Amino acid sequence: MSLTADRPQRSASVFRSFELVAGLVLVGGISLAVILSPWLFPDNGMGVNLIARLSAPFTDWSHILGTDPLGRDVLGRVISGGRISLLVGVLSVAGGAIIGVFMGLVSGFYRGVWDMIVMRFADVQLALPFILLAITFIAILGGGLFNIIMLMIVSQWVQYARLVRGQVLALREREFVLSARSFGVSNFNLIWHHLLPNLLGPVIVLITLNVATNILLESSLTFLGLGVDPSTPSWGGMLADGRTYLQTAWWVSVFPGLAILLTVLGLNLLGDWLRDRLDPTGRTRQ
């Protein structure tokens, strides 16, 4: 009986270990290649060679993944373009998390007028479709890397604020918080030393998943012409450049698409593993 009962637990443990290993391999490998890209491809894959334009992949060792319509190395552009996508994903999530966690802490801890202002503002923003917000934001401020990062920060801090507010409302009446209050602990120390450490688990899980989401958003916006400068290598820009060559030169779009797929898959696997470790009540197990 005990052996039979232990099988589902062992199977779940093995699967969670696979999630961790696969996620680390995918994210770590892509991140390492992106970090080393200035040394691997000093020209960022921007070197034009019209003689070698649209070379097929795996036919020339100097261009393993082939070349694009301008004869630029696809591998070099994919790895160099990863810097933009990962930079947007990490910085936008970091900015949104910092603002959202702060606003959620203030809203949930002090309640009253602060809670009403923050939450009503959050409700209004959540009612706006992202694409409408993106078009309006870019029409006013223009495109570019910095503005794309700011757009994602503005659009996503609400998620962290609502999550943290809910956690604070649940924690503020717990025994350890009431005990700290009875000993005269200041509000700042109460938030910093007692509340914040106990709500970081769900926030870290959301951060991991949102990095993947923001990479997809940046690629989508760039594909639509609303993202970073077209002269800057990025995965979304490469997809847009290669869409007219899908039938004759599929590799121009397929390889950056695979880079997006593998990066997002790795981040989602890590996010799922972290959710099991840090927020075990967030997933229903069979």
C-alpha positions as a Markdown table, in Angstrom:
| # | Residue | x | y | z |
|---|---|---|---|---|
| 1 | Met | 0.0 | 0.0 | 0.0 |
| 2 | Ser | 2.7 | 2.4 | 0.9 |
| 3 | Leu | 4.7 | 1.7 | -2.3 |
| 4 | Thr | 1.6 | 2.3 | -4.4 |
| 5 | Ala | 0.8 | 5.5 | -2.5 |
| 6 | Asp | 4.4 | 6.8 | -3.0 |
| 7 | Arg | 4.4 | 6.4 | -6.8 |
| 8 | Pro | 2.4 | 9.6 | -7.6 |
| 9 | Gln | 4.6 | 11.6 | -5.2 |
| 10 | Arg | 7.8 | 10.2 | -6.8 |
| 11 | Ser | 6.4 | 10.8 | -10.3 |
| 12 | Ala | 5.6 | 14.4 | -9.4 |
| 13 | Ser | 9.0 | 14.9 | -7.9 |
| 14 | Val | 10.7 | 13.5 | -11.0 |
| 15 | Phe | 8.7 | 15.8 | -13.2 |
| 16 | Arg | 9.4 | 18.8 | -11.1 |
| 17 | Ser | 13.1 | 18.0 | -11.3 |
| 18 | Phe | 12.9 | 17.7 | -15.0 |
| 19 | Glu | 11.2 | 21.1 | -15.2 |
| 20 | Leu | 14.1 | 22.6 | -13.2 |
| 21 | Val | 16.8 | 21.0 | -15.2 |
| 22 | Ala | 15.2 | 21.7 | -18.6 |
| 23 | Gly | 14.5 | 25.3 | -17.7 |
| 24 | Leu | 18.0 | 25.9 | -16.4 |
| 25 | Val | 19.5 | 24.3 | -19.5 |
| 26 | Leu | 17.4 | 26.3 | -21.9 |
| 27 | Val | 17.6 | 29.7 | -20.1 |
| 28 | Gly | 21.2 | 29.3 | -19.1 |
| 29 | Gly | 22.4 | 28.2 | -22.5 |
| 30 | Ile | 20.6 | 31.1 | -24.3 |
| 31 | Ser | 21.7 | 33.6 | -21.7 |
| 32 | Leu | 25.3 | 32.5 | -22.0 |
| 33 | Ala | 25.2 | 32.8 | -25.7 |
| 34 | Val | 23.7 | 36.2 | -25.5 |
| 35 | Ile | 26.3 | 37.4 | -22.9 |
| 36 | Leu | 29.2 | 36.1 | -25.1 |
| 37 | Ser | 27.7 | 37.5 | -28.3 |
| 38 | Pro | 30.0 | 40.6 | -28.5 |
| 39 | Trp | 33.0 | 38.2 | -28.6 |
| 40 | Leu | 31.3 | 35.6 | -30.8 |
| 41 | Phe | 29.9 | 38.1 | -33.3 |
| 42 | Pro | 31.7 | 41.4 | -33.0 |
| 43 | Asp | 29.6 | 42.9 | -35.9 |
| 44 | Asn | 26.3 | 41.8 | -34.2 |
| 45 | Gly | 25.5 | 39.9 | -37.3 |
| 46 | Met | 25.2 | 43.2 | -39.2 |
| 47 | Gly | 27.9 | 42.4 | -41.8 |
| 48 | Val | 26.3 | 42.6 | -45.3 |
| 49 | Asn | 27.4 | 40.2 | -48.0 |
| 50 | Leu | 25.1 | 40.3 | -51.0 |
| 51 | Ile | 27.0 | 37.5 | -52.8 |
| 52 | Ala | 26.0 | 35.1 | -50.0 |
| 53 | Arg | 22.4 | 36.4 | -49.6 |
| 54 | Leu | 19.8 | 33.8 | -48.8 |
| 55 | Ser | 22.3 | 31.0 | -48.3 |
| 56 | Ala | 20.6 | 27.9 | -47.0 |
| 57 | Pro | 21.4 | 26.6 | -43.5 |
| 58 | Phe | 23.9 | 23.8 | -42.9 |
| 59 | Thr | 25.5 | 24.2 | -46.3 |
| 60 | Asp | 28.3 | 26.7 | -45.3 |
| 61 | Trp | 30.1 | 26.5 | -42.0 |
| 62 | Ser | 30.7 | 30.2 | -42.0 |
| 63 | His | 26.9 | 30.7 | -42.0 |
| 64 | Ile | 25.6 | 27.6 | -40.1 |
| 65 | Leu | 22.0 | 28.9 | -40.0 |
| 66 | Gly | 22.1 | 30.5 | -43.4 |
| 67 | Thr | 21.9 | 34.2 | -44.3 |
| 68 | Asp | 19.1 | 36.7 | -44.7 |
| 69 | Pro | 18.1 | 38.8 | -47.9 |
| 70 | Leu | 21.1 | 41.1 | -47.3 |
| 71 | Gly | 23.6 | 38.2 | -46.7 |
| 72 | Arg | 23.8 | 38.8 | -43.0 |
| 73 | Asp | 24.5 | 35.8 | -40.8 |
| 74 | Val | 21.2 | 34.5 | -39.2 |
| 75 | Leu | 23.0 | 32.8 | -36.3 |
| 76 | Gly | 24.8 | 36.0 | -35.4 |
| 77 | Arg | 21.6 | 38.1 | -35.6 |
| 78 | Val | 19.6 | 35.6 | -33.6 |
| 79 | Ile | 22.2 | 35.6 | -30.7 |
| 80 | Ser | 22.7 | 39.3 | -30.9 |
| 81 | Gly | 19.0 | 39.9 | -31.1 |
| 82 | Gly | 18.5 | 38.0 | -27.9 |
| 83 | Arg | 20.2 | 40.8 | -26.0 |
| 84 | Ile | 17.4 | 43.2 | -26.9 |
| 85 | Ser | 14.6 | 40.7 | -26.1 |
| 86 | Leu | 16.1 | 39.6 | -22.8 |
| 87 | Leu | 17.0 | 43.2 | -21.8 |
| 88 | Val | 13.4 | 44.3 | -22.4 |
| 89 | Gly | 12.1 | 41.3 | -20.5 |
| 90 | Val | 14.3 | 41.6 | -17.5 |
| 91 | Leu | 14.3 | 45.4 | -17.1 |
| 92 | Ser | 10.5 | 45.8 | -17.7 |
| 93 | Val | 9.7 | 43.1 | -15.2 |
| 94 | Ala | 12.1 | 44.6 | -12.6 |
| 95 | Gly | 10.6 | 48.1 | -13.0 |
| 96 | Gly | 7.0 | 46.8 | -12.9 |
| 97 | Ala | 7.7 | 44.6 | -9.9 |
| 98 | Ile | 9.4 | 47.4 | -7.9 |
| 99 | Ile | 6.5 | 49.8 | -8.5 |
| 100 | Gly | 3.8 | 47.2 | -8.1 |
| 101 | Val | 5.2 | 45.8 | -4.9 |
| 102 | Phe | 5.5 | 49.2 | -3.3 |
| 103 | Met | 2.0 | 50.3 | -4.3 |
| 104 | Gly | 0.6 | 47.0 | -3.1 |
| 105 | Leu | 2.3 | 47.3 | 0.2 |
| 106 | Val | 1.1 | 50.8 | 0.8 |
| 107 | Ser | -2.5 | 50.0 | -0.4 |
| 108 | Gly | -2.8 | 46.8 | 1.7 |
| 109 | Phe | -1.1 | 48.0 | 4.8 |
| 110 | Tyr | -2.6 | 51.5 | 5.2 |
| 111 | Arg | -6.0 | 50.8 | 3.6 |
| 112 | Gly | -8.3 | 53.8 | 3.6 |
| 113 | Val | -7.8 | 56.5 | 1.0 |
| 114 | Trp | -4.5 | 55.1 | -0.3 |
| 115 | Asp | -6.2 | 51.7 | -1.0 |
| 116 | Met | -9.1 | 53.3 | -2.8 |
| 117 | Ile | -6.9 | 55.5 | -5.0 |
| 118 | Val | -4.4 | 52.8 | -6.0 |
| 119 | Met | -7.1 | 50.1 | -6.6 |
| 120 | Arg | -9.4 | 52.4 | -8.6 |
| 121 | Phe | -6.4 | 53.5 | -10.7 |
| 122 | Ala | -5.5 | 49.9 | -11.2 |
| 123 | Asp | -9.1 | 49.0 | -12.2 |
| 124 | Val | -9.1 | 51.7 | -14.9 |
| 125 | Gln | -5.8 | 50.5 | -16.3 |
| 126 | Leu | -6.9 | 46.9 | -16.4 |
| 127 | Ala | -9.9 | 47.9 | -18.4 |
| 128 | Leu | -7.7 | 49.3 | -21.2 |
| 129 | Pro | -6.7 | 46.7 | -23.8 |
| 130 | Phe | -2.9 | 46.4 | -24.0 |
| 131 | Ile | -2.8 | 47.0 | -27.8 |
| 132 | Leu | -4.8 | 50.2 | -27.4 |
| 133 | Leu | -2.5 | 51.4 | -24.6 |
| 134 | Ala | 0.6 | 50.4 | -26.7 |
| 135 | Ile | -0.6 | 52.3 | -29.8 |
| 136 | Thr | -1.5 | 55.4 | -27.8 |
| 137 | Phe | 1.8 | 55.3 | -25.8 |
| 138 | Ile | 4.0 | 54.8 | -28.9 |
| 139 | Ala | 2.0 | 57.4 | -30.9 |
| 140 | Ile | 2.8 | 60.0 | -28.2 |
| 141 | Leu | 6.3 | 59.1 | -27.2 |
| 142 | Gly | 7.5 | 57.1 | -30.2 |
| 143 | Gly | 9.1 | 53.7 | -30.4 |
| 144 | Gly | 12.5 | 52.7 | -29.3 |
| 145 | Leu | 14.0 | 50.4 | -26.6 |
| 146 | Phe | 13.5 | 52.7 | -23.7 |
| 147 | Asn | 9.9 | 53.5 | -24.5 |
| 148 | Ile | 9.0 | 49.9 | -25.0 |
| 149 | Ile | 10.4 | 49.1 | -21.5 |
| 150 | Met | 8.4 | 52.0 | -20.0 |
| 151 | Leu | 5.3 | 50.8 | -21.8 |
| 152 | Met | 5.5 | 47.4 | -20.3 |
| 153 | Ile | 6.3 | 48.8 | -16.8 |
| 154 | Val | 3.2 | 51.0 | -17.0 |
| 155 | Ser | 1.0 | 48.2 | -18.2 |
| 156 | Gln | 2.1 | 45.5 | -15.8 |
| 157 | Trp | 2.8 | 47.0 | -12.4 |
| 158 | Val | -0.9 | 46.5 | -11.6 |
| 159 | Gln | -0.5 | 42.7 | -11.5 |
| 160 | Tyr | 2.1 | 43.0 | -8.7 |
| 161 | Ala | 0.1 | 45.6 | -6.8 |
| 162 | Arg | -3.0 | 43.5 | -6.7 |
| 163 | Leu | -1.1 | 40.3 | -5.8 |
| 164 | Val | 0.9 | 42.1 | -3.0 |
| 165 | Arg | -2.2 | 43.9 | -1.7 |
| 166 | Gly | -4.1 | 40.6 | -1.3 |
| 167 | Gln | -1.1 | 39.0 | 0.4 |
| 168 | Val | -0.7 | 41.9 | 2.8 |
| 169 | Leu | -4.4 | 41.9 | 3.7 |
| 170 | Ala | -4.1 | 38.2 | 4.7 |
| 171 | Leu | -0.8 | 38.7 | 6.6 |
| 172 | Arg | -1.6 | 41.9 | 8.5 |
| 173 | Glu | -3.9 | 40.0 | 10.9 |
| 174 | Arg | -1.6 | 37.1 | 11.5 |
| 175 | Glu | -0.2 | 36.4 | 15.0 |
| 176 | Phe | 3.4 | 37.4 | 14.2 |
| 177 | Val | 2.3 | 40.8 | 12.9 |
| 178 | Leu | 0.1 | 41.5 | 15.8 |
| 179 | Ser | 2.9 | 40.4 | 18.2 |
| 180 | Ala | 5.3 | 42.8 | 16.4 |
| 181 | Arg | 2.8 | 45.6 | 16.8 |
| 182 | Ser | 2.4 | 44.9 | 20.5 |
| 183 | Phe | 6.2 | 45.3 | 21.0 |
| 184 | Gly | 6.0 | 48.7 | 19.3 |
| 185 | Val | 7.7 | 47.8 | 16.0 |
| 186 | Ser | 7.5 | 50.8 | 13.6 |
| 187 | Asn | 5.4 | 50.5 | 10.4 |
| 188 | Phe | 8.5 | 50.6 | 8.2 |
| 189 | Asn | 10.2 | 47.7 | 10.1 |
| 190 | Leu | 7.0 | 45.8 | 10.2 |
| 191 | Ile | 6.7 | 46.0 | 6.4 |
| 192 | Trp | 10.4 | 45.5 | 5.7 |
| 193 | His | 11.2 | 42.7 | 8.1 |
| 194 | His | 7.9 | 40.9 | 8.6 |
| 195 | Leu | 5.5 | 41.4 | 5.7 |
| 196 | Leu | 7.9 | 41.7 | 2.7 |
| 197 | Pro | 9.8 | 38.4 | 3.3 |
| 198 | Asn | 6.6 | 36.5 | 3.6 |
| 199 | Leu | 5.1 | 37.6 | 0.3 |
| 200 | Leu | 8.2 | 37.3 | -1.9 |
| 201 | Gly | 7.4 | 33.8 | -3.0 |
| 202 | Pro | 4.3 | 34.5 | -5.2 |
| 203 | Val | 6.0 | 37.7 | -6.4 |
| 204 | Ile | 9.1 | 35.8 | -7.6 |
| 205 | Val | 6.9 | 33.3 | -9.4 |
| 206 | Leu | 5.0 | 36.1 | -11.2 |
| 207 | Ile | 8.3 | 37.8 | -12.1 |
| 208 | Thr | 9.6 | 34.6 | -13.7 |
| 209 | Leu | 6.5 | 34.1 | -15.8 |
| 210 | Asn | 6.2 | 37.8 | -16.8 |
| 211 | Val | 9.8 | 37.8 | -18.2 |
| 212 | Ala | 8.6 | 35.2 | -20.7 |
| 213 | Thr | 5.4 | 37.2 | -21.4 |
| 214 | Asn | 7.3 | 40.4 | -22.0 |
| 215 | Ile | 9.7 | 38.8 | -24.4 |
| 216 | Leu | 6.7 | 37.7 | -26.4 |
| 217 | Leu | 5.2 | 41.2 | -26.2 |
| 218 | Glu | 8.4 | 42.9 | -27.4 |
| 219 | Ser | 8.6 | 40.5 | -30.3 |
| 220 | Ser | 5.0 | 41.0 | -31.2 |
| 221 | Leu | 5.3 | 44.8 | -31.1 |
| 222 | Thr | 8.5 | 44.8 | -33.1 |
| 223 | Phe | 6.9 | 42.5 | -35.6 |
| 224 | Leu | 4.1 | 45.0 | -36.0 |
| 225 | Gly | 6.5 | 47.9 | -36.4 |
| 226 | Leu | 5.8 | 49.4 | -33.0 |
| 227 | Gly | 8.9 | 48.1 | -31.2 |
| 228 | Val | 12.6 | 48.8 | -31.3 |
| 229 | Asp | 14.5 | 50.4 | -34.1 |
| 230 | Pro | 14.3 | 48.1 | -37.2 |
| 231 | Ser | 18.1 | 48.6 | -37.7 |
| 232 | Thr | 18.7 | 46.9 | -34.3 |
| 233 | Pro | 18.7 | 43.1 | -34.4 |
| 234 | Ser | 15.8 | 41.7 | -32.4 |
| 235 | Trp | 13.8 | 38.5 | -32.6 |
| 236 | Gly | 10.6 | 40.2 | -33.5 |
| 237 | Gly | 12.3 | 42.3 | -36.1 |
| 238 | Met | 13.8 | 39.2 | -37.7 |
| 239 | Leu | 10.4 | 37.6 | -37.9 |
| 240 | Ala | 9.0 | 40.6 | -39.6 |
| 241 | Asp | 11.9 | 40.8 | -42.0 |
| 242 | Gly | 11.5 | 37.1 | -43.0 |
| 243 | Arg | 7.8 | 36.9 | -43.4 |
| 244 | Thr | 7.9 | 37.7 | -47.1 |
| 245 | Tyr | 10.5 | 34.9 | -47.6 |
| 246 | Leu | 8.7 | 32.1 | -45.8 |
| 247 | Gln | 8.3 | 30.0 | -49.0 |
| 248 | Thr | 11.8 | 30.6 | -50.4 |
| 249 | Ala | 13.9 | 31.2 | -47.3 |
| 250 | Trp | 12.1 | 29.8 | -44.3 |
| 251 | Trp | 15.2 | 29.9 | -42.1 |
| 252 | Val | 15.1 | 33.7 | -41.9 |
| 253 | Ser | 12.0 | 33.6 | -39.7 |
| 254 | Val | 12.1 | 30.1 | -38.3 |
| 255 | Phe | 15.3 | 30.3 | -36.3 |
| 256 | Pro | 14.4 | 33.6 | -34.4 |
| 257 | Gly | 11.0 | 32.0 | -33.8 |
| 258 | Leu | 12.7 | 29.0 | -32.3 |
| 259 | Ala | 14.8 | 31.2 | -30.2 |
| 260 | Ile | 11.6 | 32.9 | -28.8 |
| 261 | Leu | 10.0 | 29.5 | -28.3 |
| 262 | Leu | 12.9 | 27.9 | -26.4 |
| 263 | Thr | 13.5 | 31.0 | -24.2 |
| 264 | Val | 9.8 | 31.3 | -23.3 |
| 265 | Leu | 9.6 | 27.6 | -22.7 |
| 266 | Gly | 12.6 | 27.6 | -20.4 |
| 267 | Leu | 11.3 | 30.5 | -18.4 |
| 268 | Asn | 7.8 | 28.9 | -18.1 |
| 269 | Leu | 9.4 | 25.7 | -16.9 |
| 270 | Leu | 11.4 | 27.6 | -14.2 |
| 271 | Gly | 8.2 | 29.5 | -13.3 |
| 272 | Asp | 6.3 | 26.3 | -12.8 |
| 273 | Trp | 9.0 | 24.8 | -10.7 |
| 274 | Leu | 9.2 | 27.9 | -8.5 |
| 275 | Arg | 5.4 | 27.9 | -8.2 |
| 276 | Asp | 5.6 | 24.4 | -6.8 |
| 277 | Arg | 8.4 | 25.3 | -4.4 |
| 278 | Leu | 7.3 | 28.8 | -3.2 |
| 279 | Asp | 3.6 | 28.7 | -3.7 |
| 280 | Pro | 2.4 | 25.1 | -3.4 |
| 281 | Thr | -1.2 | 26.1 | -2.9 |
| 282 | Gly | -1.2 | 27.9 | -6.3 |
| 283 | Arg | -1.5 | 24.6 | -8.3 |
| 284 | Thr | -4.0 | 21.8 | -7.9 |
| 285 | Arg | -2.3 | 18.4 | -7.8 |
| 286 | Gln | -3.9 | 15.2 | -8.8 |
